[in-house]
């Protein structure tokens, strides 16, 4: 390794983390700008209809003709009447500031000043995104724990049993080809028919999505020890249980955490999907209610909160990974 390479690697290790923020910020600002631009053609039909009702000349002046024209053509022919594209009450695509206002109103304002908020009643308001987010997180955590436990158990069985490797693994792969949107109502109906309601049906759907990455990652991790390490265990005449606890499981920890990052995000998606047919609270029910009543800002606010929760959960798993690998003497 040359001196220049060593110096470059040393400089990269000393590179301040805050210097990586400008590219991220530039990307966020670019996405927001694209969002604002996209809102104009998405909302142009409603904007021109409102302008016509207000007595403003639009082109063409017939609603039938405008209906058959493309949105971009309408924008090009009516550049001076598009000011309401970012302020409609029920837009097809709300502007970013409208989503932020809805997010603020449905969290802080609802809980602090709302009639059902936590300040006045001592409990979360069922109209608040905080309440719905908490409902979704409960199902996410339960499903994630079930999926992780099931995935680890299946991976251990697959590694130690040739029969399970040839039978269970293909079925695990096939299970992920079934659309969860089609499967979720069937799972809920079956569980409801046997008296299982509430959190568990949503957790089962969440576990269904989260167990597969854990299975794949753990199988890879449990098989990661090299031939020399396995030969050493055979030299010690170590039983299979000792090989598992002393060699395979420690070697699989990095693979497990990589799978958990995927699994926790998939678990959140499963919980949201499981809430769609139930409609008893949660971000999924909130999105569905927004679609029923044309409240697109409400849908987008729930989506942004779901994305923020997913990022927070993945970060938490990453933090736990760094702490665990550091205690094990392994590089994170």
GINORDA-V202449 format. One record per pair of residues at least 6 apart in sequence whose ideal C-beta (glycine too) atoms are under 8 Angstrom apart, sorted by the first residue. I is the first residue (numbers start at 1). J is the second residue. D is the distance in Angstrom with one decimal. If there is no record, write none. Layout:
BEGIN
I_J_D / I_J_D
END
This chain:
BEGIN
32_96_5.3 / 35_93_7.9 / 35_95_7.3 / 35_96_5.4 / 36_86_6.8 / 36_95_6.1 / 36_96_6.7 / 38_93_6.2 / 39_85_5.5 / 39_86_5.9 / 39_91_6.9 / 39_93_4.8 / 39_94_7.2 / 39_95_5.1 / 40_75_5.9 / 40_82_5.7 / 40_85_4.6 / 41_71_3.7 / 41_72_5.6 / 41_74_7.6 / 41_75_5.3 / 42_71_6.9 / 42_91_7.3 / 42_92_4.7 / 42_93_3.8 / 43_84_7.8 / 43_85_4.7 / 43_88_5.7 / 43_91_4.7 / 43_92_5.5 / 43_93_6.3 / 44_71_5.1 / 44_74_4.8 / 44_75_5.4 / 44_78_7.4 / 44_82_6.7 / 44_85_6.9 / 45_66_6.4 / 45_67_7.3 / 45_71_7.1 / 45_74_7.1 / 46_88_5.9 / 46_90_7.9 / 46_91_7.0 / 46_92_7.3 / 47_81_6.8 / 47_82_5.8 / 47_83_8.0 / 47_84_4.9 / 47_85_5.4 / 47_88_7.0 / 48_58_4.8 / 48_66_6.0 / 48_74_6.4 / 48_78_6.0 / 48_81_6.5 / 49_63_6.8 / 49_66_7.9 / 50_84_6.3 / 50_88_7.8 / 51_58_5.4 / 51_78_7.8 / 51_81_4.6 / 51_84_7.6 / 52_58_5.2 / 52_61_7.2 / 52_63_7.5 / 56_81_5.8 / 58_66_7.6 / 58_78_5.5 / 58_81_5.9 / 59_77_4.6 / 59_78_5.9 / 60_66_6.0 / 60_69_7.4 / 60_77_7.7 / 66_74_6.2 / 75_82_6.6 / 85_91_7.7 / 85_95_7.7 / 86_95_3.9 / 86_97_7.3 / 86_98_7.2 / 87_95_7.6 / 87_98_7.6 / 88_94_7.9 / 90_294_4.7 / 90_295_6.9 / 90_296_6.8 / 91_98_7.3 / 91_296_6.0 / 91_297_7.6 / 92_296_6.5 / 93_296_6.9 / 94_102_7.6 / 94_296_5.3 / 94_297_4.3 / 94_300_5.7 / 98_297_5.0 / 99_297_5.6 / 99_300_4.4 / 99_301_5.5 / 99_304_6.4 / 101_297_7.6 / 102_297_4.1 / 102_298_6.0 / 102_300_7.4 / 102_301_4.4 / 103_129_7.0 / 103_301_4.3 / 103_304_6.3 / 103_305_6.9 / 106_127_7.2 / 106_128_6.0 / 106_129_4.5 / 106_298_7.2 / 106_301_6.0 / 107_128_6.3 / 107_129_5.1 / 107_130_5.4 / 107_305_8.0 / 110_116_7.7 / 110_117_5.6 / 110_125_5.3 / 110_127_5.7 / 110_128_4.3 / 110_129_7.9 / 110_130_7.8 / 111_117_4.2 / 111_118_4.9 / 111_119_6.6 / 111_124_6.8 / 111_125_6.1 / 111_128_5.4 / 111_130_5.9 / 112_119_5.3 / 113_119_7.3 / 114_120_7.3 / 114_125_5.3 / 114_127_6.9 / 114_128_7.2 / 116_125_3.8 / 116_126_6.7 / 116_127_6.2 / 116_128_7.9 / 117_124_7.9 / 117_125_4.8 / 117_128_6.9 / 118_124_5.5 / 118_125_7.0 / 124_130_5.7 / 124_131_3.9 / 124_134_6.6 / 125_131_5.9 / 126_281_6.7 / 129_283_7.6 / 129_286_6.8 / 129_301_6.4 / 129_302_6.5 / 129_305_5.4 / 131_281_7.0 / 132_281_5.9 / 132_282_5.4 / 132_283_5.3 / 132_285_6.9 / 132_286_4.8 / 132_302_7.2 / 133_283_6.1 / 133_305_5.6 / 133_306_7.9 / 133_309_6.3 / 135_275_7.6 / 135_281_4.3 / 135_282_4.3 / 135_283_7.9 / 136_268_7.0 / 136_271_5.1 / 136_272_6.1 / 136_275_6.8 / 136_282_4.5 / 136_283_4.6 / 136_284_7.1 / 136_306_7.4 / 136_309_7.4 / 137_271_7.9 / 137_309_6.7 / 138_199_6.0 / 139_199_5.7 / 139_202_3.9 / 139_203_5.2 / 139_206_5.7 / 139_271_3.9 / 139_274_6.5 / 139_275_7.4 / 139_282_7.0 / 140_206_5.8 / 140_264_7.5 / 140_267_5.0 / 140_268_4.8 / 140_270_7.8 / 140_271_4.5 / 140_313_7.4 / 142_199_6.2 / 142_200_7.5 / 142_203_3.9 / 142_206_7.3 / 143_202_7.1 / 143_203_4.0 / 143_204_7.0 / 143_205_7.0 / 143_206_2.4 / 143_207_4.3 / 143_208_7.9 / 143_209_7.9 / 143_210_6.2 / 143_267_5.0 / 143_270_6.0 / 143_271_6.1 / 144_206_6.6 / 144_207_7.4 / 144_210_5.4 / 144_263_6.4 / 144_264_5.6 / 144_267_4.1 / 146_203_6.2 / 146_204_7.4 / 146_206_7.8 / 146_207_3.9 / 146_211_7.7 / 147_206_6.9 / 147_207_3.7 / 147_208_7.3 / 147_209_7.3 / 147_210_3.4 / 147_211_3.8 / 147_214_6.4 / 147_263_6.1 / 147_267_6.3 / 148_210_6.8 / 148_211_7.4 / 148_214_5.4 / 148_260_6.8 / 148_263_6.4 / 150_207_6.6 / 150_211_4.7 / 150_214_7.8 / 151_210_7.5 / 151_211_4.3 / 151_212_7.2 / 151_213_7.5 / 151_214_2.8 / 151_215_4.4 / 151_218_6.2 / 151_259_7.5 / 151_263_7.4 / 152_214_6.4 / 152_218_5.6 / 152_256_7.6 / 154_164_7.7 / 154_168_6.1 / 154_172_6.9 / 154_211_7.4 / 154_215_5.2 / 155_214_7.2 / 155_215_5.3 / 155_217_7.9 / 155_218_3.4 / 155_219_4.7 / 155_221_8.0 / 155_222_6.1 / 156_218_7.5 / 156_222_6.9 / 156_244_7.0 / 157_164_4.6 / 157_168_7.0 / 158_164_4.9 / 158_165_4.9 / 158_168_6.0 / 158_169_5.6 / 158_215_7.4 / 158_219_5.5 / 159_165_7.6 / 159_219_6.1 / 159_222_4.4 / 159_223_6.2 / 159_248_7.2 / 160_240_6.5 / 160_244_7.7 / 169_215_7.7 / 169_219_7.5 / 172_211_7.9 / 172_212_6.0 / 172_215_5.6 / 173_212_7.9 / 175_208_7.5 / 175_212_7.1 / 176_212_5.2 / 180_205_6.8 / 180_208_7.0 / 180_209_6.3 / 180_269_7.9 / 180_270_6.6 / 180_273_5.3 / 181_273_6.2 / 181_276_7.7 / 183_205_7.6 / 183_208_7.3 / 184_205_5.1 / 184_273_5.2 / 184_274_5.4 / 184_276_6.9 / 184_277_6.2 / 185_277_4.6 / 187_201_6.4 / 187_204_5.9 / 187_205_5.8 / 187_208_7.6 / 187_274_7.8 / 188_201_4.7 / 188_205_7.7 / 188_274_7.0 / 188_277_5.4 / 188_278_6.3 / 191_197_7.4 / 191_200_6.9 / 191_201_4.5 / 191_204_6.8 / 192_201_7.1 / 201_274_6.5 / 201_278_7.1 / 202_270_7.8 / 202_271_5.4 / 202_274_3.6 / 202_275_6.1 / 202_278_6.7 / 202_282_7.4 / 203_271_7.5 / 203_274_7.8 / 204_274_7.7 / 205_270_4.7 / 205_271_7.2 / 205_273_6.2 / 205_274_3.8 / 206_267_4.5 / 206_268_7.6 / 206_270_3.7 / 206_271_4.5 / 206_274_6.4 / 207_267_7.3 / 207_270_7.3 / 208_270_6.2 / 209_266_4.1 / 209_267_6.3 / 209_269_6.1 / 209_270_3.9 / 210_263_3.9 / 210_264_7.1 / 210_266_4.9 / 210_267_4.0 / 210_270_6.7 / 211_263_7.5 / 212_266_8.0 / 213_259_4.5 / 213_262_4.2 / 213_263_4.9 / 213_266_6.6 / 214_256_7.3 / 214_259_4.8 / 214_260_6.9 / 214_263_5.2 / 216_259_6.8 / 217_252_7.9 / 217_255_4.6 / 217_256_6.0 / 217_258_5.8 / 217_259_2.9 / 217_260_8.0 / 217_262_7.9 / 218_252_5.7 / 218_255_6.5 / 218_256_5.9 / 218_259_6.7 / 220_252_7.9 / 220_255_5.3 / 221_248_7.8 / 221_251_6.3 / 221_252_2.8 / 221_253_7.2 / 221_254_7.0 / 221_255_3.0 / 221_256_6.0 / 222_244_7.8 / 222_248_4.6 / 222_249_7.4 / 222_251_7.5 / 222_252_5.0 / 223_248_8.0 / 224_251_4.9 / 224_252_6.6 / 224_255_6.8 / 225_247_5.3 / 225_248_6.3 / 225_251_5.0 / 229_247_6.1 / 230_243_7.6 / 230_247_7.6 / 233_242_7.4 / 233_243_5.0 / 233_246_7.7 / 233_247_6.0 / 238_246_7.3 / 250_328_6.8 / 253_324_6.6 / 253_325_6.8 / 253_328_6.6 / 253_330_7.4 / 254_321_7.8 / 254_325_6.7 / 254_330_6.9 / 257_317_6.5 / 257_318_7.7 / 257_320_7.4 / 257_321_3.9 / 257_324_7.3 / 257_325_7.7 / 260_317_5.0 / 260_321_7.8 / 261_314_5.1 / 261_317_5.1 / 261_318_6.6 / 261_321_7.9 / 264_310_7.8 / 264_313_4.6 / 264_314_6.2 / 264_317_5.6 / 265_310_4.9 / 265_313_6.9 / 265_314_6.0 / 268_306_6.7 / 268_309_6.3 / 268_310_5.2 / 268_313_6.6 / 271_282_7.0 / 271_284_7.4 / 272_282_6.9 / 272_283_5.4 / 272_284_4.0 / 272_287_7.5 / 272_306_6.3 / 273_284_6.3 / 274_284_7.0 / 275_281_7.3 / 275_282_3.6 / 275_283_6.9 / 275_284_3.1 / 275_285_4.9 / 275_288_7.9 / 276_284_4.7 / 276_285_7.2 / 276_287_7.8 / 276_288_5.5 / 278_285_7.0 / 279_285_4.7 / 279_288_6.3 / 279_289_7.7 / 283_302_4.8 / 283_305_6.5 / 283_306_5.2 / 286_298_6.8 / 286_299_8.0 / 286_302_4.5 / 287_298_7.8 / 287_299_5.0 / 287_302_4.9 / 287_303_7.0 / 289_295_7.6 / 289_298_7.3 / 290_296_6.7 / 290_297_7.9 / 290_298_3.7 / 290_299_4.0 / 290_302_6.9 / 291_299_6.2 / 321_332_6.2 / 322_332_4.3 / 325_331_6.8 / 325_332_4.6 / 326_332_6.6
END
